[in-house]
Amino acid sequence: MSQPRPRAPRPRAAHAAPLLIPALLGLCGCFGPARDAFPPVCPTAAVLPGAGDLTLYRPGGGHDLTDVQIGGSVLGASGSCTDGATPRTVDATLSLSLRFQRGPAAPTRQANIPYFVAVARGEDILAKQVRTVRVDFPPNVDAVTVSTNKLLVTLPVGPDRSAAGYQVWVGFQHAAPG
């Protein structure tokens, strides 16, 4: 009769646990998220009341429908935030969606329309940039939707100041009354 072969001894759980637990914890990410695992909080973005609509009239003309060169509306702002390149900053990237209608008094099928992006904290305007978006109306098309180029805004943050404490205001840059 043959005798059963001896089995190799199995490691006891007590001996394996010190090696397995750190490995498993490291694999599951239980030591906490990496610095960039979650995006930072973004400031809120909104259209400044009174600056979300635009109507440009023919120079020297009246203000009725036949004098409209172009009309526009800010449809919205979209963006995202990442940790800034320097410590204690958040980089907010923003783009606007704009809708334009070509009016009967439009001299061409193209227009350059100024818009602004301003960063505020409470009642204080901290920074403002005025940009221009080019609007092209293809033949036989009198209404288009365009997106602006992405704009980067770097915000200082810290233990007592989050990016959520800022407000980003957007709208059309109207000429000063004069």
Secondary structure as GFF3:
##gff-version 3
##sequence-region A 1 178
A	DSSP	alpha_helix	13	28	.	.	.	ID=ss1
A	DSSP	beta_strand	44	47	.	.	.	ID=ss2
A	DSSP	beta_strand	53	57	.	.	.	ID=ss3
A	DSSP	three_ten_helix	65	67	.	.	.	ID=ss4
A	DSSP	beta_strand	68	83	.	.	.	ID=ss5
A	DSSP	beta_strand	89	102	.	.	.	ID=ss6
A	DSSP	beta_strand	110	121	.	.	.	ID=ss7
A	DSSP	beta_strand	124	136	.	.	.	ID=ss8
A	DSSP	beta_strand	143	147	.	.	.	ID=ss9
A	DSSP	beta_strand	151	156	.	.	.	ID=ss10
A	DSSP	three_ten_helix	163	165	.	.	.	ID=ss11
A	DSSP	beta_strand	167	172	.	.	.	ID=ss12
###
